[in-house]
Amino acid sequence: MAGQEQVPGRPAVVNPGQNSRIPVPASALGGHQFLRGMPGDHLVLLAGAASLVDVPAGHRFFGAGRMPHQFWLIRAGQVALHMDMPGRRMTVETLGRGELLGLSWSLPPSQWQFGAVAVQPTQAFEFDAAAVLRCCDEDPAFGYELTRRVLAAVARRLHATRTRLVEVSAQLT
């Protein structure tokens, strides 16, 4: 994306397919807020499952009820998490730089609970969830470290969702 920070030495791409993954160096991941302070050997594991993507505004990352195969760490831009309700779509939260997009990949039943759409051009690290889960199984210390970070994001997301639902409920009465 023009004017946006990119991984040094790597061109930006739009939704690389499985055969066109652009590798991401572990050093680039270490600067992301979600991964800050993670041990270098753990960043190397994640880098093996990562690619850099640039997506335009309006891009649908996923929809509720679908099976997750990836997750993202947002580098720039904004993504709206939404719930579809009869007659309307409610934005639950808007995620931005430094945040984790996609939580449902980490535990069964592995089904997206919300939908997610880029509300502005967005650059993110995209991760192959199956590859990351294999790394978690093979390296329990890595799995524990990543799980702690994902659970912290889950707790923040639940709080934000509850707050939004209380706001909407108050508007309806």
Sequence and secondary structure as in RCSB ss.txt:
>XXXX:A:sequence
MAGQEQVPGRPAVVNPGQNSRIPVPASALGGHQFLRGMPGDHLVLLAGAASLVDVPAGHRFFGAGRMPHQFWLIR
AGQVALHMDMPGRRMTVETLGRGELLGLSWSLPPSQWQFGAVAVQPTQAFEFDAAAVLRCCDEDPAFGYELTRRV
LAAVARRLHATRTRLVEVSAQLT
>XXXX:A:secstr
 TTS   TT    SS  GGG     HHHHHTSGGGTT  HHHHHHHHTTEEEEEE TT EEE TTS   EEEEEE
ES EEEEEEETTEEEEEEEE TT EE  GGGSTT   SSEEEESS EEEEEEEHHHHHHHHHH HHHHHHHHHHH
HHHHHHHHHHHHHHHHHHHHHH 
